[in-house]
Every structure is written in C-alpha cells, then in structure tokens.
Amino acid sequence: MLEMTQAGREMTDDELKVLHTIAEGWDIQWKVFFLLADCKERNLDLIKGLRYNLREAAISNIGVNLA
C-alpha cells in the first residue's frame, strides 16, 4: 500500500476490501451511519456510547489499528 501511495497510484475499492483493517473500519462506519440515521432526534446518550465503543474498537476511520 505504501508503495502505491509513493508511486502516486490510488488503490481501488476491490484492493482495499482485501485489507482486513480497512474492511473492518468500513463496517464500523456503516454501523454508526445506520444508528444515527435511525434517530429521529439528537440522542446524546447514543453519541456518547458510540464514541466509547469506537475507542474500544481501537480502529481509526482509515483502518489503522490503534491498540
């Protein structure tokens, strides 16, 4: 992946899907999206819970393992 970046080549979605941490990060982002989309109004407890769960998952939004 680093070599592709250095060469100025972007990875395709299919290439990214093969990377476990990237796929896991996408899964988490979709779960968050659907939870928030289902809310009729702002739910601070849900937002705080999501923040806590995301920190516990230790995966960043770019697929970097933070543990």
C-alpha positions as CSV (number, residue, x, y, z in Angstrom):
1,M,0.0,0.0,0.0
2,L,2.8,2.4,0.9
3,E,4.5,1.7,-2.4
4,M,1.3,2.5,-4.3
5,T,1.0,5.8,-2.5
6,Q,4.6,6.7,-3.2
7,A,4.1,5.9,-6.8
8,G,1.1,8.2,-7.0
9,R,-1.4,5.3,-7.6
10,E,-4.6,5.1,-5.6
11,M,-5.9,1.7,-4.6
12,T,-9.2,0.5,-6.0
13,D,-12.2,-0.4,-3.7
14,D,-11.6,-4.1,-4.6
15,E,-8.0,-3.8,-3.5
16,L,-9.0,-2.1,-0.3
17,K,-11.7,-4.7,0.6
18,V,-9.0,-7.3,0.8
19,L,-7.3,-5.5,3.7
20,H,-8.9,-6.6,6.9
21,T,-8.4,-3.4,8.8
22,I,-9.9,-1.3,6.0
23,A,-12.9,-3.5,5.7
24,E,-13.4,-3.5,9.5
25,G,-13.2,0.3,9.5
26,W,-15.8,0.5,6.8
27,D,-18.1,-1.9,8.7
28,I,-17.9,0.2,11.8
29,Q,-18.6,3.4,9.8
30,W,-21.7,1.9,8.2
31,K,-23.0,0.7,11.6
32,V,-22.5,4.2,13.0
33,F,-24.2,5.7,10.0
34,F,-27.3,3.5,10.3
35,L,-27.6,4.0,14.0
36,L,-27.5,7.8,13.6
37,A,-29.8,7.7,10.5
38,D,-32.5,5.9,12.6
39,C,-32.6,8.6,15.2
40,K,-35.5,10.9,15.0
41,E,-33.7,13.5,17.1
42,R,-30.3,14.0,18.7
43,N,-29.6,11.4,21.3
44,L,-26.6,12.4,23.4
45,D,-26.5,9.0,25.2
46,L,-26.3,7.2,21.8
47,I,-23.5,9.6,20.7
48,K,-21.5,9.2,23.9
49,G,-22.0,5.4,23.7
50,L,-20.8,5.4,20.0
51,R,-17.7,7.4,20.9
52,Y,-16.9,5.0,23.7
53,N,-17.4,1.9,21.5
54,L,-15.3,3.4,18.7
55,R,-12.4,4.0,21.1
56,E,-12.8,0.5,22.5
57,A,-12.7,-1.0,18.9
58,A,-9.3,0.7,18.5
59,I,-9.7,1.1,14.8
60,S,-9.4,4.5,13.2
61,N,-11.5,5.8,10.3
62,I,-8.7,5.0,7.9
63,G,-8.2,1.4,9.1
64,V,-5.3,1.9,11.4
65,N,-5.2,-0.3,14.5
66,L,-4.8,2.0,17.4
67,A,-4.1,-0.7,20.0
